[in-house]
Amino acid sequence: MTTNIDYTSPLTHYTFDVNKSHLFVKDNQNLINVLGKEQLNTLENTSLLDIFLSLGNVVEPHYHQNAAQLVYCISGAATVSILNPFTKRLLNFHITPGQVANVPKGWWHYEVATANNTHLLAIFDAPNPEVILGSDILKFTPSNIMAHTYCLDEEQWKNVTEPIKPSTYIGPYKDCNKAKYRKQQFYNRLYQQYQPYQRYSKYSQYRY
């Protein structure tokens, strides 16, 4: 036991209702709840995110600067995509109930729900999960720096990134104006990419 927890104090808590601790809510099918030391003060080096997603929704690209992350699939199905910084390869792991994917500390990654009613548990080896989001990087890095560094047209970069909202967490946005056929194409690609998993799990059905 650590010495900075006063186990004799009446303010020391041992239980918490994660359902009441919203980190982000897109709608009633797509939301993230959080549990860390701020919510439960007897936690030491562990914390979690309770993630609910419907088909095609994405926990946006991001990385955790303070912790590794273990993603456990409770229901539904998801693809956990991880950029290996040593090989420069994007790794895609399709997980269904009872399966996990491990994301090392600081690695760029994202999760895509490939079935409705997907429920993931993300477990961290830190008292509070910290995150740097792709939407924040794109929104807050000055456009002139991006344009100069990558030889881009600054006005085009501004136009492309203008719709991005800071701290997106779960995309696409509810008011996303993408054409319906583009969404259909995205779902078709998901189906084609992960069709081999269909025969192994009833949770991998694509309904939309």
MIDOSE-1310 file (N, C-alpha, C; in nm, 2 decimals, decimal comma, always signed):
residues 208
mttn	+0,08/-0,12/+0,00/+0,00/+0,00/+0,00/+0,09/+0,12/+0,00; +0,04/+0,23/-0,07/+0,11/+0,35/-0,07/+0,09/+0,43/+0,05; +0,18/+0,52/+0,09/+0,18/+0,60/+0,21/+0,09/+0,72/+0,20; +0,05/+0,76/+0,08/-0,02/+0,89/+0,06/-0,17/+0,87/+0,07
idyt	-0,22/+0,75/+0,10/-0,36/+0,72/+0,12/-0,39/+0,70/+0,27; -0,48/+0,78/+0,32/-0,51/+0,77/+0,46/-0,63/+0,68/+0,47; -0,60/+0,55/+0,50/-0,71/+0,45/+0,51/-0,79/+0,46/+0,63; -0,76/+0,55/+0,72/-0,85/+0,57/+0,84/-0,94/+0,69/+0,82
splt	-0,93/+0,76/+0,71/-1,02/+0,88/+0,69/-1,15/+0,84/+0,64; -1,26/+0,91/+0,69/-1,39/+0,88/+0,64/-1,41/+0,93/+0,50; -1,31/+1,01/+0,45/-1,32/+1,06/+0,31/-1,25/+0,97/+0,21; -1,20/+0,86/+0,26/-1,14/+0,76/+0,17/-1,25/+0,66/+0,12
hytf	-1,26/+0,65/-0,01/-1,37/+0,58/-0,07/-1,31/+0,45/-0,15; -1,40/+0,35/-0,15/-1,36/+0,22/-0,21/-1,45/+0,18/-0,32; -1,56/+0,25/-0,35/-1,65/+0,21/-0,45/-1,70/+0,34/-0,53; -1,74/+0,32/-0,65/-1,78/+0,43/-0,73/-1,87/+0,38/-0,85
dvnk	-1,97/+0,46/-0,89/-2,06/+0,43/-1,00/-2,00/+0,50/-1,13; -1,94/+0,42/-1,21/-1,87/+0,47/-1,33/-1,98/+0,52/-1,43; -2,10/+0,47/-1,42/-2,21/+0,52/-1,51/-2,24/+0,66/-1,50; -2,20/+0,72/-1,38/-2,23/+0,86/-1,36/-2,11/+0,95/-1,39
shlf	-2,01/+0,90/-1,44/-1,88/+0,97/-1,46/-1,85/+0,99/-1,61; -1,92/+1,08/-1,68/-1,91/+1,09/-1,82/-1,79/+1,17/-1,86; -1,70/+1,12/-1,94/-1,59/+1,19/-2,00/-1,64/+1,26/-2,13; -1,72/+1,19/-2,21/-1,77/+1,25/-2,34/-1,90/+1,17/-2,37
vkdn	-2,00/+1,25/-2,42/-2,12/+1,19/-2,47/-2,16/+1,25/-2,60; -2,16/+1,16/-2,70/-2,21/+1,20/-2,84/-2,36/+1,18/-2,85; -2,41/+1,06/-2,80/-2,55/+1,03/-2,79/-2,56/+0,91/-2,70; -2,68/+0,85/-2,69/-2,70/+0,74/-2,59/-2,63/+0,61/-2,63
qnli	-2,58/+0,60/-2,76/-2,52/+0,48/-2,80/-2,36/+0,50/-2,81; -2,32/+0,62/-2,80/-2,18/+0,65/-2,82/-2,13/+0,75/-2,72; -2,06/+0,69/-2,62/-2,02/+0,77/-2,50/-1,90/+0,70/-2,43; -1,83/+0,78/-2,35/-1,71/+0,73/-2,28/-1,73/+0,78/-2,13
nvlg	-1,72/+0,68/-2,04/-1,72/+0,71/-1,90/-1,58/+0,69/-1,85; -1,54/+0,76/-1,74/-1,40/+0,75/-1,69/-1,40/+0,72/-1,54; -1,30/+0,64/-1,51/-1,27/+0,62/-1,37/-1,12/+0,64/-1,34; -1,08/+0,73/-1,26/-0,95/+0,75/-1,22/-0,94/+0,79/-1,07
keql	-0,82/+0,83/-1,03/-0,80/+0,86/-0,89/-0,89/+0,98/-0,85; -0,92/+1,07/-0,95/-1,01/+1,18/-0,92/-1,15/+1,14/-0,88; -1,19/+1,02/-0,93/-1,32/+0,97/-0,90/-1,32/+0,88/-0,78; -1,21/+0,80/-0,77/-1,20/+0,70/-0,66/-1,06/+0,71/-0,60
ntle	-1,06/+0,78/-0,48/-0,93/+0,82/-0,43/-0,84/+0,71/-0,37; -0,89/+0,58/-0,37/-0,80/+0,47/-0,32/-0,73/+0,40/-0,44; -0,76/+0,45/-0,56/-0,69/+0,39/-0,68/-0,54/+0,42/-0,67; -0,46/+0,33/-0,72/-0,31/+0,36/-0,72/-0,27/+0,37/-0,87
ntsl	-0,21/+0,27/-0,93/-0,16/+0,28/-1,07/-0,26/+0,21/-1,16; -0,39/+0,24/-1,15/-0,48/+0,18/-1,25/-0,60/+0,28/-1,27; -0,65/+0,28/-1,39/-0,77/+0,36/-1,42/-0,83/+0,30/-1,54; -0,95/+0,35/-1,58/-1,01/+0,29/-1,70/-1,11/+0,39/-1,77
ldif	-1,14/+0,36/-1,89/-1,24/+0,42/-1,97/-1,34/+0,32/-2,01; -1,47/+0,35/-1,99/-1,58/+0,26/-2,03/-1,64/+0,31/-2,16; -1,62/+0,24/-2,27/-1,65/+0,30/-2,40/-1,77/+0,22/-2,46; -1,87/+0,30/-2,51/-1,98/+0,25/-2,58/-1,99/+0,31/-2,72
lslg	-2,00/+0,22/-2,83/-2,00/+0,26/-2,96/-2,10/+0,19/-3,05; -2,16/+0,26/-3,15/-2,24/+0,19/-3,25/-2,16/+0,18/-3,38; -2,21/+0,10/-3,47/-2,14/+0,07/-3,59/-2,08/+0,19/-3,66; -1,95/+0,19/-3,70/-1,89/+0,29/-3,78/-1,84/+0,41/-3,69
nvve	-1,87/+0,41/-3,57/-1,82/+0,52/-3,48/-1,67/+0,49/-3,44; -1,60/+0,60/-3,43/-1,46/+0,59/-3,41/-1,41/+0,67/-3,28; -1,34/+0,60/-3,20/-1,26/+0,68/-3,09/-1,14/+0,74/-3,17; -1,14/+0,87/-3,18/-1,05/+0,94/-3,27/-0,90/+0,90/-3,24
phyh	-0,82/+0,92/-3,35/-0,68/+0,89/-3,33/-0,62/+0,98/-3,22; -0,54/+0,92/-3,13/-0,49/+0,98/-3,01/-0,37/+0,90/-2,96; -0,31/+0,96/-2,85/-0,21/+0,88/-2,78/-0,22/+0,92/-2,63; -0,18/+0,82/-2,55/-0,17/+0,84/-2,40/-0,03/+0,86/-2,36
qnaa	+0,00/+0,98/-2,32/+0,14/+1,01/-2,29/+0,19/+0,96/-2,15; +0,10/+0,91/-2,07/+0,14/+0,87/-1,94/+0,11/+0,72/-1,91; +0,06/+0,64/-2,00/+0,02/+0,51/-1,97/+0,01/+0,42/-2,09; +0,03/+0,29/-2,07/-0,01/+0,19/-2,17/-0,16/+0,16/-2,15
qlvy	-0,22/+0,10/-2,26/-0,36/+0,08/-2,26/-0,40/-0,06/-2,30; -0,48/-0,13/-2,22/-0,53/-0,26/-2,26/-0,67/-0,25/-2,30; -0,71/-0,28/-2,42/-0,85/-0,27/-2,47/-0,91/-0,40/-2,46; -1,02/-0,42/-2,38/-1,09/-0,54/-2,37/-1,23/-0,53/-2,43
cisg	-1,27/-0,62/-2,52/-1,40/-0,61/-2,58/-1,50/-0,69/-2,49; -1,61/-0,62/-2,45/-1,71/-0,68/-2,36/-1,82/-0,73/-2,45; -1,87/-0,65/-2,55/-1,97/-0,69/-2,65/-1,95/-0,62/-2,78; -2,02/-0,67/-2,88/-2,00/-0,61/-3,01/-1,87/-0,65/-3,07
aatv	-1,80/-0,56/-3,15/-1,68/-0,59/-3,21/-1,61/-0,46/-3,25; -1,48/-0,45/-3,25/-1,41/-0,33/-3,29/-1,27/-0,37/-3,35; -1,22/-0,27/-3,42/-1,08/-0,28/-3,47/-1,00/-0,18/-3,40; -0,89/-0,23/-3,33/-0,80/-0,14/-3,27/-0,68/-0,12/-3,36
siln	-0,65/+0,00/-3,40/-0,55/+0,03/-3,50/-0,43/+0,10/-3,43; -0,31/+0,05/-3,44/-0,20/+0,10/-3,37/-0,08/+0,13/-3,47; -0,03/+0,25/-3,46/+0,09/+0,28/-3,54/+0,22/+0,25/-3,46; +0,29/+0,15/-3,51/+0,42/+0,11/-3,44/+0,52/+0,21/-3,48
pftk	+0,57/+0,29/-3,39/+0,67/+0,39/-3,42/+0,81/+0,34/-3,46; +0,83/+0,21/-3,43/+0,96/+0,16/-3,47/+0,97/+0,10/-3,61; +0,86/+0,04/-3,65/+0,85/-0,02/-3,79/+0,78/+0,07/-3,89; +0,71/+0,18/-3,84/+0,63/+0,27/-3,92/+0,51/+0,19/-3,99
rlln	+0,47/+0,09/-3,92/+0,36/+0,01/-3,98/+0,23/+0,03/-3,89; +0,12/+0,04/-3,96/-0,01/+0,05/-3,89/-0,06/-0,10/-3,87; -0,09/-0,13/-3,75/-0,13/-0,26/-3,71/-0,28/-0,26/-3,68; -0,36/-0,35/-3,74/-0,50/-0,35/-3,72/-0,54/-0,48/-3,65
fhit	-0,60/-0,47/-3,53/-0,64/-0,59/-3,45/-0,80/-0,59/-3,43; -0,86/-0,69/-3,49/-1,01/-0,70/-3,48/-1,04/-0,78/-3,35; -1,11/-0,72/-3,26/-1,14/-0,79/-3,13/-1,29/-0,81/-3,11; -1,33/-0,92/-3,06/-1,47/-0,96/-3,03/-1,47/-0,99/-2,88
pgqv	-1,59/-1,02/-2,82/-1,60/-1,04/-2,68/-1,50/-1,14/-2,62; -1,43/-1,10/-2,51/-1,33/-1,18/-2,45/-1,19/-1,16/-2,50; -1,17/-1,08/-2,61/-1,04/-1,06/-2,67/-0,99/-0,92/-2,64; -0,86/-0,90/-2,64/-0,79/-0,78/-2,60/-0,69/-0,74/-2,71
anvp	-0,66/-0,61/-2,71/-0,55/-0,55/-2,78/-0,47/-0,46/-2,69; -0,34/-0,47/-2,70/-0,26/-0,39/-2,61/-0,19/-0,28/-2,68; -0,20/-0,15/-2,63/-0,14/-0,04/-2,69/-0,03/+0,01/-2,60; +0,10/+0,00/-2,64/+0,21/+0,05/-2,56/+0,20/+0,20/-2,53
kgww	+0,26/+0,25/-2,42/+0,26/+0,39/-2,38/+0,31/+0,48/-2,49; +0,23/+0,58/-2,52/+0,27/+0,68/-2,62/+0,24/+0,65/-2,76; +0,19/+0,53/-2,79/+0,17/+0,49/-2,93/+0,04/+0,55/-2,99; +0,04/+0,60/-3,11/-0,08/+0,66/-3,18/-0,17/+0,55/-3,21
hyev	-0,30/+0,56/-3,18/-0,40/+0,45/-3,21/-0,54/+0,51/-3,21; -0,63/+0,42/-3,26/-0,77/+0,46/-3,26/-0,85/+0,33/-3,26; -0,98/+0,34/-3,23/-1,07/+0,22/-3,23/-1,19/+0,25/-3,32; -1,23/+0,15/-3,40/-1,35/+0,16/-3,49/-1,45/+0,05/-3,45
atan	-1,57/+0,09/-3,42/-1,67/-0,01/-3,39/-1,72/-0,08/-3,53; -1,71/-0,21/-3,53/-1,75/-0,28/-3,65/-1,88/-0,36/-3,63; -1,95/-0,32/-3,52/-2,08/-0,38/-3,49/-2,16/-0,28/-3,40; -2,29/-0,29/-3,41/-2,37/-0,21/-3,31/-2,35/-0,27/-3,17
nthl	-2,38/-0,18/-3,07/-2,38/-0,22/-2,93/-2,24/-0,27/-2,89; -2,14/-0,20/-2,94/-2,00/-0,24/-2,90/-1,97/-0,17/-2,77; -1,91/-0,25/-2,68/-1,88/-0,21/-2,54/-1,73/-0,25/-2,52; -1,65/-0,15/-2,50/-1,50/-0,17/-2,48/-1,46/-0,12/-2,34
laif	-1,37/-0,18/-2,28/-1,31/-0,14/-2,15/-1,16/-0,11/-2,18; -1,12/+0,01/-2,16/-0,98/+0,05/-2,18/-0,92/+0,07/-2,04; -0,82/-0,01/-2,01/-0,75/-0,02/-1,88/-0,61/+0,04/-1,89; -0,58/+0,13/-1,79/-0,45/+0,20/-1,80/-0,37/+0,17/-1,67
dapn	-0,23/+0,17/-1,69/-0,14/+0,15/-1,58/-0,10/+0,29/-1,52; -0,20/+0,37/-1,49/-0,17/+0,51/-1,44/-0,30/+0,55/-1,36; -0,28/+0,63/-1,25/-0,40/+0,67/-1,17/-0,50/+0,75/-1,24; -0,46/+0,82/-1,35/-0,56/+0,89/-1,43/-0,52/+0,88/-1,57
pevi	-0,61/+0,85/-1,67/-0,57/+0,84/-1,81/-0,56/+0,98/-1,87; -0,44/+1,01/-1,92/-0,41/+1,14/-1,99/-0,41/+1,11/-2,14; -0,45/+1,21/-2,22/-0,46/+1,19/-2,36/-0,43/+1,31/-2,44; -0,37/+1,29/-2,56/-0,35/+1,40/-2,66/-0,43/+1,35/-2,78
lgsd	-0,53/+1,43/-2,82/-0,62/+1,40/-2,93/-0,58/+1,45/-3,06; -0,60/+1,37/-3,16/-0,57/+1,41/-3,30/-0,64/+1,54/-3,34; -0,77/+1,56/-3,29/-0,84/+1,68/-3,32/-0,78/+1,80/-3,26; -0,72/+1,79/-3,15/-0,66/+1,90/-3,08/-0,53/+1,94/-3,15
ilkf	-0,45/+1,84/-3,20/-0,33/+1,86/-3,27/-0,36/+1,94/-3,40; -0,46/+1,89/-3,47/-0,50/+1,95/-3,60/-0,56/+2,09/-3,58; -0,63/+2,11/-3,47/-0,70/+2,24/-3,45/-0,60/+2,35/-3,40; -0,51/+2,31/-3,31/-0,43/+2,41/-3,24/-0,29/+2,43/-3,29
tpsn	-0,24/+2,34/-3,38/-0,12/+2,37/-3,45/-0,14/+2,48/-3,55; -0,06/+2,59/-3,54/-0,08/+2,70/-3,64/-0,08/+2,66/-3,78; -0,17/+2,71/-3,86/-0,18/+2,67/-4,00/-0,06/+2,71/-4,08; +0,01/+2,82/-4,04/+0,13/+2,86/-4,12/+0,24/+2,76/-4,09
imah	+0,25/+2,70/-3,97/+0,35/+2,60/-3,94/+0,32/+2,47/-4,02; +0,20/+2,43/-4,02/+0,17/+2,31/-4,10/+0,20/+2,33/-4,25; +0,16/+2,44/-4,30/+0,18/+2,47/-4,44/+0,33/+2,48/-4,48; +0,40/+2,55/-4,39/+0,55/+2,57/-4,42/+0,62/+2,43/-4,40
tycl	+0,59/+2,36/-4,30/+0,66/+2,23/-4,27/+0,64/+2,13/-4,38; +0,51/+2,12/-4,43/+0,47/+2,01/-4,52/+0,45/+2,06/-4,66; +0,49/+2,18/-4,69/+0,48/+2,24/-4,83/+0,33/+2,23/-4,87; +0,25/+2,29/-4,79/+0,10/+2,29/-4,82/+0,06/+2,43/-4,86
deeq	-0,05/+2,44/-4,92/-0,12/+2,57/-4,94/-0,19/+2,60/-4,81; -0,16/+2,71/-4,75/-0,21/+2,74/-4,62/-0,36/+2,76/-4,62; -0,42/+2,82/-4,72/-0,56/+2,85/-4,73/-0,63/+2,71/-4,75; -0,58/+2,62/-4,83/-0,64/+2,49/-4,84/-0,64/+2,42/-4,71
wknv	-0,53/+2,43/-4,64/-0,52/+2,36/-4,51/-0,63/+2,41/-4,41; -0,64/+2,55/-4,41/-0,74/+2,61/-4,33/-0,88/+2,56/-4,36; -0,91/+2,55/-4,49/-1,04/+2,51/-4,54/-1,07/+2,36/-4,50; -0,97/+2,28/-4,51/-0,98/+2,14/-4,48/-1,00/+2,11/-4,33
tepi	-0,93/+2,19/-4,25/-0,94/+2,16/-4,11/-1,04/+2,25/-4,03; -1,10/+2,34/-4,10/-1,20/+2,43/-4,04/-1,31/+2,36/-3,97; -1,37/+2,25/-4,03/-1,48/+2,18/-3,96/-1,44/+2,10/-3,84; -1,31/+2,08/-3,82/-1,27/+1,99/-3,70/-1,30/+2,06/-3,57
kpst	-1,36/+1,99/-3,48/-1,39/+2,04/-3,35/-1,29/+1,99/-3,25; -1,24/+2,08/-3,16/-1,15/+2,03/-3,06/-1,21/+1,92/-2,97; -1,13/+1,83/-2,92/-1,18/+1,73/-2,83/-1,30/+1,65/-2,89; -1,28/+1,60/-3,01/-1,39/+1,53/-3,08/-1,42/+1,40/-3,00
yigp	-1,32/+1,33/-2,96/-1,33/+1,20/-2,89/-1,40/+1,09/-2,97; -1,53/+1,11/-3,01/-1,60/+1,01/-3,09/-1,65/+1,07/-3,22; -1,60/+1,02/-3,33/-1,65/+1,07/-3,46/-1,72/+0,96/-3,54; -1,79/+1,00/-3,65/-1,80/+1,13/-3,70/-1,90/+1,22/-3,62
ykdc	-1,90/+1,35/-3,64/-1,99/+1,43/-3,57/-2,14/+1,40/-3,60; -2,23/+1,43/-3,51/-2,37/+1,41/-3,53/-2,42/+1,49/-3,65; -2,36/+1,61/-3,66/-2,41/+1,70/-3,77/-2,32/+1,69/-3,89; -2,24/+1,58/-3,91/-2,15/+1,56/-4,02/-2,23/+1,57/-4,15
nkak	-2,17/+1,65/-4,24/-2,24/+1,67/-4,37/-2,19/+1,58/-4,48; -2,12/+1,48/-4,45/-2,07/+1,39/-4,55/-2,19/+1,32/-4,62; -2,17/+1,31/-4,75/-2,28/+1,24/-4,83/-2,31/+1,10/-4,78; -2,43/+1,06/-4,79/-2,47/+0,93/-4,75/-2,39/+0,82/-4,81
yrkq	-2,36/+0,84/-4,94/-2,29/+0,73/-5,02/-2,15/+0,71/-4,96; -2,09/+0,82/-4,91/-1,96/+0,81/-4,85/-1,96/+0,73/-4,73; -2,06/+0,74/-4,65/-2,08/+0,66/-4,53/-2,10/+0,51/-4,57; -2,18/+0,49/-4,68/-2,20/+0,36/-4,72/-2,07/+0,29/-4,77
qfyn	-1,98/+0,37/-4,84/-1,85/+0,32/-4,88/-1,77/+0,29/-4,76; -1,77/+0,37/-4,66/-1,69/+0,34/-4,54/-1,73/+0,20/-4,48; -1,87/+0,18/-4,46/-1,92/+0,06/-4,41/-1,88/-0,06/-4,50; -1,89/-0,04/-4,63/-1,85/-0,15/-4,72/-1,71/-0,19/-4,70
rlyq	-1,62/-0,09/-4,69/-1,48/-0,12/-4,67/-1,46/-0,20/-4,54; -1,53/-0,16/-4,43/-1,52/-0,23/-4,30/-1,56/-0,38/-4,33; -1,67/-0,39/-4,40/-1,72/-0,53/-4,42/-1,62/-0,61/-4,50; -1,57/-0,56/-4,60/-1,47/-0,63/-4,69/-1,34/-0,66/-4,61
qyqp	-1,30/-0,57/-4,53/-1,17/-0,59/-4,46/-1,18/-0,69/-4,35; -1,30/-0,70/-4,29/-1,31/-0,79/-4,17/-1,41/-0,91/-4,19; -1,44/-0,93/-4,32/-1,53/-1,04/-4,35/-1,49/-1,18/-4,30; -1,35/-1,20/-4,30/-1,31/-1,33/-4,25/-1,35/-1,36/-4,10
yqry	-1,38/-1,26/-4,03/-1,42/-1,27/-3,89/-1,57/-1,31/-3,87; -1,64/-1,29/-3,98/-1,79/-1,32/-3,97/-1,82/-1,46/-3,93; -1,75/-1,55/-3,98/-1,78/-1,69/-3,95/-1,74/-1,73/-3,81; -1,66/-1,65/-3,74/-1,62/-1,68/-3,60/-1,71/-1,62/-3,49
skys	-1,78/-1,51/-3,53/-1,85/-1,44/-3,42/-1,98/-1,38/-3,47; -2,09/-1,40/-3,40/-2,21/-1,34/-3,43/-2,21/-1,19/-3,41; -2,11/-1,14/-3,33/-2,10/-1,00/-3,30/-2,04/-0,92/-3,42; -1,99/-0,98/-3,52/-1,93/-0,91/-3,63/-2,02/-0,88/-3,74
qyry	-2,15/-0,89/-3,72/-2,25/-0,86/-3,82/-2,26/-0,71/-3,85; -2,26/-0,67/-3,97/-2,27/-0,52/-4,01/-2,41/-0,49/-4,04; -2,47/-0,41/-3,96/-2,61/-0,36/-3,98/-2,61/-0,21/-3,98; -2,67/-0,15/-4,08/-2,67/-0,01/-4,08/-2,79/+0,04/-4,17
